[in-house]
């Protein structure tokens, strides 16, 4: 059964409907309902389109399960197509190669995560396929900047475009999502992601990850550890092109107190430099990247008695690492050093939303991110190190 917002979209008579909605609002269920009603009740031809083939897998499984018991059903796994009674048809297609979609006439096109599809898909491929049938389209997506999806959304707000209608729903508009769950997400989510992904706001901002950088800078430097304070370090390894960076955070005062950045030094000397810094600051915990040469360096330092912890950086583990640091800076939980390399890398560090719903974080081509990673690892140690810090 559709909830109120979904029913509002379904019942609207507009030919082209644009729905900008927050995560978990229920756009997939709405799209499947529209698809099934067109193909089964209307005995017409309908397509479900996603930016990539992988994204369509769950929808394809759901559609098959829904229609399998109906009479006159023929399912083609290779084509991801369901024929219904010789007249109706449902097909699940990837929009990754738009030219491969040309040719067929359609009665309905459902574009899932439309904002992440190429801008030429609609005018050059899909719109002509709806011409002879006077078919309709349902554009479903979270916003992705002010791109072509934003243009279509504005068209649906224009009284001079009567065939179009736009809708906006936040995640909170789904009555099945508990308010305490949303509150928990809000506490752990940066402002940019919250406003885009959950409030479904269109933003003309770039994909800058770290906000409030200058406001987080604490003037002056602390040269030595303070009595009763706990210290945690983070290490990002490098040698020639990249830099090795050692970041030290005073977990008690919640401020970055040391940042050592160097390259073109052998591994033995690098380990010696880390041991010197660790001894000076009496670090209780050191989180270091374990990828590539990191693992043997960590093992050697553990043998020397340093409190090393390994962090394996993957596409899955990097996102929460970076998001935790971004949230700490944005909300004033961590003070920064007035270090040009660090501030420059934080300012240029960017986010790219992936079609599958996740994010890719990193520096632009030709720009380093070593100080960002080292600081993120140190903050990770502060929050997750398990040595008694209180961040309530």
ZILIN-V336854 format. One record per residue. N is the residue number from 1. RES is the residue in one letter. OMEGA is omega in radians with two decimals (999 if undefined). Layout:
n->N res->RES omega->OMEGA
n->N res->RES omega->OMEGA
This chain:
n->1 res->X omega->-3.13
n->2 res->X omega->3.04
n->3 res->X omega->-2.95
n->4 res->X omega->-3.12
n->5 res->X omega->3.12
n->6 res->X omega->3.13
n->7 res->X omega->3.11
n->8 res->X omega->3.12
n->9 res->X omega->-3.11
n->10 res->X omega->-3.01
n->11 res->X omega->-3.14
n->12 res->X omega->-3.05
n->13 res->X omega->-3.10
n->14 res->X omega->-3.14
n->15 res->X omega->-3.13
n->16 res->X omega->-3.07
n->17 res->X omega->-3.11
n->18 res->X omega->-3.08
n->19 res->X omega->3.02
n->20 res->X omega->-3.00
n->21 res->X omega->3.10
n->22 res->X omega->3.13
n->23 res->X omega->3.09
n->24 res->X omega->3.07
n->25 res->X omega->-3.14
n->26 res->X omega->-3.11
n->27 res->X omega->-3.12
n->28 res->X omega->3.11
n->29 res->X omega->3.10
n->30 res->X omega->-3.13
n->31 res->X omega->3.13
n->32 res->X omega->3.12
n->33 res->X omega->3.13
n->34 res->X omega->-3.14
n->35 res->X omega->-3.09
n->36 res->X omega->3.13
n->37 res->X omega->3.13
n->38 res->X omega->-3.02
n->39 res->X omega->-3.05
n->40 res->X omega->-3.10
n->41 res->X omega->-3.08
n->42 res->X omega->-3.09
n->43 res->X omega->-3.11
n->44 res->X omega->-3.05
n->45 res->X omega->-3.08
n->46 res->X omega->3.11
n->47 res->X omega->2.93
n->48 res->X omega->-3.12
n->49 res->X omega->3.07
n->50 res->X omega->3.13
n->51 res->X omega->3.13
n->52 res->X omega->3.13
n->53 res->X omega->-3.11
n->54 res->X omega->-3.11
n->55 res->X omega->-3.06
n->56 res->X omega->-3.00
n->57 res->X omega->-3.10
n->58 res->X omega->3.12
n->59 res->X omega->3.12
n->60 res->X omega->3.12
n->61 res->X omega->-3.14
n->62 res->X omega->-3.13
n->63 res->X omega->3.12
n->64 res->X omega->-3.12
n->65 res->X omega->-3.11
n->66 res->X omega->-3.00
n->67 res->X omega->-2.96
n->68 res->X omega->-3.08
n->69 res->X omega->-3.13
n->70 res->X omega->3.12
n->71 res->X omega->3.06
n->72 res->X omega->-3.11
n->73 res->X omega->3.04
n->74 res->X omega->-3.08
n->75 res->X omega->3.07
n->76 res->X omega->3.13
n->77 res->X omega->-3.08
n->78 res->X omega->3.14
n->79 res->X omega->-3.04
n->80 res->X omega->-3.05
n->81 res->X omega->3.09
n->82 res->X omega->3.06
n->83 res->X omega->-3.03
n->84 res->X omega->3.05
n->85 res->X omega->3.10
n->86 res->X omega->-3.13
n->87 res->X omega->3.14
n->88 res->X omega->-3.14
n->89 res->X omega->3.00
n->90 res->X omega->3.06
n->91 res->X omega->3.08
n->92 res->X omega->-3.02
n->93 res->X omega->3.02
n->94 res->X omega->3.12
n->95 res->X omega->-3.07
n->96 res->X omega->3.08
n->97 res->X omega->-3.02
n->98 res->X omega->-3.09
n->99 res->X omega->3.13
n->100 res->X omega->-3.08
n->101 res->X omega->-3.04
n->102 res->X omega->2.92
n->103 res->X omega->-3.03
n->104 res->X omega->2.99
n->105 res->X omega->-3.08
n->106 res->X omega->3.01
n->107 res->X omega->3.11
n->108 res->X omega->3.00
n->109 res->X omega->3.06
n->110 res->X omega->-3.10
n->111 res->X omega->-3.13
n->112 res->X omega->-3.01
n->113 res->X omega->-3.08
n->114 res->X omega->-3.09
n->115 res->X omega->-3.09
n->116 res->X omega->3.06
n->117 res->X omega->-3.12
n->118 res->X omega->-3.05
n->119 res->X omega->-3.12
n->120 res->X omega->-3.10
n->121 res->X omega->-3.07
n->122 res->X omega->-3.04
n->123 res->X omega->-3.02
n->124 res->X omega->-3.04
n->125 res->X omega->-3.00
n->126 res->X omega->-3.10
n->127 res->X omega->3.08
n->128 res->X omega->-3.12
n->129 res->X omega->-3.13
n->130 res->X omega->-2.99
n->131 res->X omega->-3.07
n->132 res->X omega->-3.13
n->133 res->X omega->-2.97
n->134 res->X omega->-3.12
n->135 res->X omega->-3.10
n->136 res->X omega->-3.14
n->137 res->X omega->3.09
n->138 res->X omega->-3.12
n->139 res->X omega->-3.10
n->140 res->X omega->3.14
n->141 res->X omega->2.78
n->142 res->X omega->-3.12
n->143 res->X omega->3.07
n->144 res->X omega->-3.05
n->145 res->X omega->-3.13
n->146 res->X omega->-3.10
n->147 res->X omega->-3.06
n->148 res->X omega->3.08
n->149 res->X omega->3.06
n->150 res->X omega->3.11
n->151 res->X omega->3.13
n->152 res->X omega->3.09
n->153 res->X omega->3.11
n->154 res->X omega->3.12
n->155 res->X omega->3.13
n->156 res->X omega->3.09
n->157 res->X omega->-3.06
n->158 res->X omega->3.13
n->159 res->X omega->3.14
n->160 res->X omega->3.11
n->161 res->X omega->-2.99
n->162 res->X omega->3.13
n->163 res->X omega->-3.05
n->164 res->X omega->3.04
n->165 res->X omega->-3.13
n->166 res->X omega->-3.12
n->167 res->X omega->3.09
n->168 res->X omega->3.12
n->169 res->X omega->3.04
n->170 res->X omega->3.07
n->171 res->X omega->-3.12
n->172 res->X omega->3.12
n->173 res->X omega->3.01
n->174 res->X omega->-3.05
n->175 res->X omega->-3.12
n->176 res->X omega->3.12
n->177 res->X omega->-3.08
n->178 res->X omega->-3.12
n->179 res->X omega->3.12
n->180 res->X omega->3.07
n->181 res->X omega->3.09
n->182 res->X omega->3.12
n->183 res->X omega->3.10
n->184 res->X omega->3.10
n->185 res->X omega->-3.10
n->186 res->X omega->-3.12
n->187 res->X omega->-3.04
n->188 res->X omega->-3.02
n->189 res->X omega->3.10
n->190 res->X omega->-3.07
n->191 res->X omega->-3.09
n->192 res->X omega->-3.14
n->193 res->X omega->3.14
n->194 res->X omega->-3.08
n->195 res->X omega->-3.12
n->196 res->X omega->-2.98
n->197 res->X omega->-3.06
n->198 res->X omega->3.07
n->199 res->X omega->3.10
n->200 res->X omega->3.12
n->201 res->X omega->3.05
n->202 res->X omega->-3.09
n->203 res->X omega->3.05
n->204 res->X omega->3.10
n->205 res->X omega->3.07
n->206 res->X omega->-3.14
n->207 res->X omega->3.13
n->208 res->X omega->-3.05
n->209 res->X omega->-3.00
n->210 res->X omega->-3.14
n->211 res->X omega->-3.10
n->212 res->X omega->-3.07
n->213 res->X omega->-3.08
n->214 res->X omega->3.14
n->215 res->X omega->-3.12
n->216 res->X omega->-3.09
n->217 res->X omega->3.06
n->218 res->X omega->-3.10
n->219 res->X omega->3.10
n->220 res->X omega->-3.13
n->221 res->X omega->3.00
n->222 res->X omega->-3.02
n->223 res->X omega->-3.07
n->224 res->X omega->3.14
n->225 res->X omega->3.10
n->226 res->X omega->-3.13
n->227 res->X omega->3.10
n->228 res->X omega->3.14
n->229 res->X omega->3.10
n->230 res->X omega->-3.07
n->231 res->X omega->-3.14
n->232 res->X omega->-3.14
n->233 res->X omega->3.03
n->234 res->X omega->-3.07
n->235 res->X omega->2.99
n->236 res->X omega->-3.02
n->237 res->X omega->3.03
n->238 res->X omega->3.14
n->239 res->X omega->-3.07
n->240 res->X omega->-3.13
n->241 res->X omega->3.12
n->242 res->X omega->-3.14
n->243 res->X omega->2.86
n->244 res->X omega->3.14
n->245 res->X omega->3.06
n->246 res->X omega->3.13
n->247 res->X omega->3.13
n->248 res->X omega->3.13
n->249 res->X omega->2.96
n->250 res->X omega->-3.06
n->251 res->X omega->3.14
n->252 res->X omega->3.13
n->253 res->X omega->-3.13
n->254 res->X omega->3.11
n->255 res->X omega->3.05
n->256 res->X omega->-3.06
n->257 res->X omega->-3.12
n->258 res->X omega->3.11
n->259 res->X omega->-3.14
n->260 res->X omega->-3.04
n->261 res->X omega->-3.08
n->262 res->X omega->3.02
n->263 res->X omega->-3.11
n->264 res->X omega->3.08
n->265 res->X omega->3.14
n->266 res->X omega->-3.06
n->267 res->X omega->-3.12
n->268 res->X omega->3.12
n->269 res->X omega->3.09
n->270 res->X omega->3.11
n->271 res->X omega->3.11
n->272 res->X omega->3.12
n->273 res->X omega->3.11
n->274 res->X omega->3.13
n->275 res->X omega->3.12
n->276 res->X omega->3.14
n->277 res->X omega->-3.14
n->278 res->X omega->3.13
n->279 res->X omega->-3.13
n->280 res->X omega->-3.07
n->281 res->X omega->-3.14
n->282 res->X omega->-3.10
n->283 res->X omega->-3.14
n->284 res->X omega->-3.06
n->285 res->X omega->3.11
n->286 res->X omega->3.06
n->287 res->X omega->-3.10
n->288 res->X omega->3.09
n->289 res->X omega->-3.05
n->290 res->X omega->-3.13
n->291 res->X omega->3.03
n->292 res->X omega->-3.05
n->293 res->X omega->-3.11
n->294 res->X omega->-3.06
n->295 res->X omega->3.13
n->296 res->X omega->3.08
n->297 res->X omega->3.12
n->298 res->X omega->3.13
n->299 res->X omega->3.14
n->300 res->X omega->-3.14
n->301 res->X omega->3.06
n->302 res->X omega->3.09
n->303 res->X omega->3.11
n->304 res->X omega->3.04
n->305 res->X omega->3.13
n->306 res->X omega->-3.10
n->307 res->X omega->-3.05
n->308 res->X omega->2.98
n->309 res->X omega->-3.10
n->310 res->X omega->3.04
n->311 res->X omega->3.12
n->312 res->X omega->-3.10
n->313 res->X omega->3.07
n->314 res->X omega->3.10
n->315 res->X omega->3.14
n->316 res->X omega->-3.07
n->317 res->X omega->-3.07
n->318 res->X omega->-3.09
n->319 res->X omega->3.14
n->320 res->X omega->3.09
n->321 res->X omega->-3.11
n->322 res->X omega->-3.11
n->323 res->X omega->3.11
n->324 res->X omega->3.11
n->325 res->X omega->3.13
n->326 res->X omega->-3.14
n->327 res->X omega->-3.14
n->328 res->X omega->3.13
n->329 res->X omega->-3.10
n->330 res->X omega->-3.07
n->331 res->X omega->3.06
n->332 res->X omega->3.13
n->333 res->X omega->-3.10
n->334 res->X omega->3.05
n->335 res->X omega->-3.07
n->336 res->X omega->2.98
n->337 res->X omega->3.06
n->338 res->X omega->-3.08
n->339 res->X omega->-3.06
n->340 res->X omega->-3.13
n->341 res->X omega->3.14
n->342 res->X omega->-3.08
n->343 res->X omega->3.11
n->344 res->X omega->3.13
n->345 res->X omega->3.10
n->346 res->X omega->-3.10
n->347 res->X omega->-3.08
n->348 res->X omega->-3.13
n->349 res->X omega->-2.99
n->350 res->X omega->-3.12
n->351 res->X omega->3.06
n->352 res->X omega->3.12
n->353 res->X omega->-3.13
n->354 res->X omega->-3.13
n->355 res->X omega->-3.12
n->356 res->X omega->3.09
n->357 res->X omega->3.13
n->358 res->X omega->-3.10
n->359 res->X omega->2.99
n->360 res->X omega->-3.13
n->361 res->X omega->3.07
n->362 res->X omega->3.10
n->363 res->X omega->3.06
n->364 res->X omega->3.12
n->365 res->X omega->3.11
n->366 res->X omega->-3.12
n->367 res->X omega->-3.13
n->368 res->X omega->3.05
n->369 res->X omega->-3.03
n->370 res->X omega->-3.14
n->371 res->X omega->3.11
n->372 res->X omega->-3.09
n->373 res->X omega->-3.14
n->374 res->X omega->3.13
n->375 res->X omega->3.11
n->376 res->X omega->3.11
n->377 res->X omega->3.10
n->378 res->X omega->3.11
n->379 res->X omega->3.05
n->380 res->X omega->3.11
n->381 res->X omega->3.11
n->382 res->X omega->-3.04
n->383 res->X omega->-3.01
n->384 res->X omega->-3.03
n->385 res->X omega->3.10
n->386 res->X omega->3.12
n->387 res->X omega->2.93
n->388 res->X omega->3.13
n->389 res->X omega->-3.12
n->390 res->X omega->3.14
n->391 res->X omega->3.12
n->392 res->X omega->999
